[in-house]
Amino acid sequence: MTSIETTAAARTTRAAASKGDPDAFEAAVRPHYANLVRRLVLVLGDERDAEDIAQDAYLRAFRSWDRFDGTDVRAWLYTIALRLAFNHLRGRRRWLSAIGRVEPRTWSDPSDPDLWAALGALDARTRSALLLNIVDGYTQAEIGTMLSVPEGTVASWISRGRAALRRDLGRDR
Amino acid sequence: MTEGDEMYDDLDLSTRLAALEMRAPGTAQPPSLPGRRRRGRFAISMAMAPALVLAVVATSAGAAAVVSNLVRGYPGIQNAGQPLAGAHMECMSPPDAAAFLAAHGFTDVDWQIEGGDPNEKINGQDATTSVHQAVPPAHGFVVPGSILDDGSVIMIVDQRVGATGVGDCFGQPMP
């Protein structure tokens, strides 16, 4: 078993055996909530928006609990949330464009400002794909399923994202 | 750039991104589910609230100062070209990481231990804790740190509820 397979197995829950049970839902999903909010802060750059999207995703996940296949609850929750986040960003950009303002980024990390700036320069989908791949260890195929894009598109995002981060962090050799 | 360099870069990037995400705010509570009341999660912990609040106040300032120094200006100890490049300490238990560090001459280590439940709030405040000690804790996910100017090493150990580990050891059982 590869490390990725081991990781996937460790993520597996028994949720499929407890459909419709709010306690089972909370037990399976709640432990991922704080990390989901953090991930959304990195994707959206805005703490308040991240909290709103996470809450919406949590409630949508609860309403869809009986349709969850019981395999990887974290990937399933992140999929719901990231799709909501992308929709939110599209709406926000249209609105900001209409009133002639630039995109706000209200959370910033003073400890590693170079990385935060480099990450912020990527578009949200590339940023999400990179985080899912580099931090979480999901494969390009898994990310493609989560973000509803072909695997090749994910490969392209990750490749360009890595190159951009290396360049912006001064690591291009 | 060689394949090896890319591997080390990815490990460094993974560690930095995981640390960045760990610092992002994530204390918001999930909403109450429709048709049910939120459980009284503070029923037991309220008795300990004064002590916990004191602990949070006492540790947060120091933690912020050290975390702010963790990455900026100091390359990760496992980065390419650094003494322990590719060591994969994130897959070790804290005592094993300490032994590994000692075997390579790093005996002056500041262990920063992140604990608590990120989902909990006490009197509206973040209830997670951050403490520093000279000896490694028995358990927790190691987040490899940096070598500071004085030759000491700072290492983070994540013991928080829901902690997942970083890099190759993401999702593995907590050592």
Contacts between the chains, C-beta under 8 A, distances in Angstrom:
chain1	res1	chain2	res2	distance
A	3	B	168	6.0
A	6	B	171	8.0
A	6	B	172	7.4
A	7	B	170	6.3
A	7	B	171	4.0
A	7	B	172	7.1
A	8	B	171	7.9
A	10	B	171	4.7
A	10	B	172	6.4
A	10	B	173	7.2
A	11	B	171	5.7
A	22	B	33	5.3
A	22	B	35	7.9
A	22	B	36	5.8
A	25	B	33	7.3
A	26	B	33	7.2
A	29	B	30	7.8
A	30	B	30	6.1
A	30	B	119	6.8
A	31	B	161	7.0
A	31	B	162	4.4
A	32	B	162	6.9
A	33	B	28	7.9
A	33	B	30	4.7
A	33	B	119	6.3
A	33	B	162	8.0
A	34	B	26	4.1
A	34	B	27	6.9
A	34	B	28	7.8
A	34	B	118	3.7
A	34	B	119	5.6
A	34	B	162	5.8
A	35	B	21	7.5
A	35	B	26	6.5
A	35	B	162	6.2
A	35	B	164	6.9
A	36	B	26	8.0
A	37	B	24	7.8
A	37	B	25	7.2
A	37	B	26	4.3
A	37	B	27	7.9
A	37	B	28	5.2
A	38	B	21	4.9
A	38	B	22	7.2
A	38	B	24	4.1
A	38	B	25	7.2
A	38	B	26	3.9
A	39	B	21	6.5
A	41	B	24	4.1
A	41	B	25	6.1
A	41	B	26	7.3
A	42	B	20	7.0
A	42	B	21	5.9
A	42	B	24	6.0
A	47	B	25	5.1
A	50	B	25	7.9
A	50	B	28	7.9
A	51	B	28	4.3
A	54	B	28	6.5
A	54	B	30	7.5
A	55	B	28	7.6
A	55	B	30	6.8
A	55	B	31	4.7
A	58	B	30	4.8
A	58	B	31	6.0
A	59	B	31	5.9
A	59	B	33	7.6
A	59	B	34	7.4
A	62	B	33	5.5
A	62	B	34	7.4
A	107	B	24	6.7
A	107	B	25	6.9
A	109	B	20	5.7
A	109	B	23	5.7
A	109	B	24	7.3
A	110	B	68	6.2
A	111	B	19	7.8
A	111	B	20	7.8
A	111	B	23	6.0
A	111	B	67	5.6
A	111	B	68	4.8
A	111	B	69	8.0
A	111	B	70	6.4
A	111	B	71	6.0
A	111	B	72	6.0
A	112	B	16	6.2
A	112	B	19	7.2
A	112	B	20	5.6
A	112	B	71	4.6
A	112	B	72	6.1
A	113	B	72	7.4
A	115	B	16	5.4
A	115	B	17	7.2
A	115	B	20	5.8
A	115	B	71	7.6
A	116	B	20	6.5
A	119	B	17	7.6
A	119	B	20	7.5
A	130	B	17	7.8
A	131	B	17	6.4
A	131	B	21	7.5
A	134	B	10	6.3
A	134	B	13	5.7
A	134	B	14	5.0
A	134	B	17	6.0
A	135	B	14	5.9
A	135	B	17	5.0
A	135	B	18	5.3
A	135	B	21	6.7
A	135	B	166	7.1
A	135	B	170	7.1
A	136	B	170	6.1
A	137	B	168	7.6
A	137	B	170	5.1
A	137	B	171	7.1
A	162	B	10	7.8
A	162	B	13	7.6
A	165	B	13	6.6
A	166	B	9	6.7
A	171	B	9	6.2
A	172	B	1	7.8
A	173	B	1	5.2
A	173	B	5	6.9
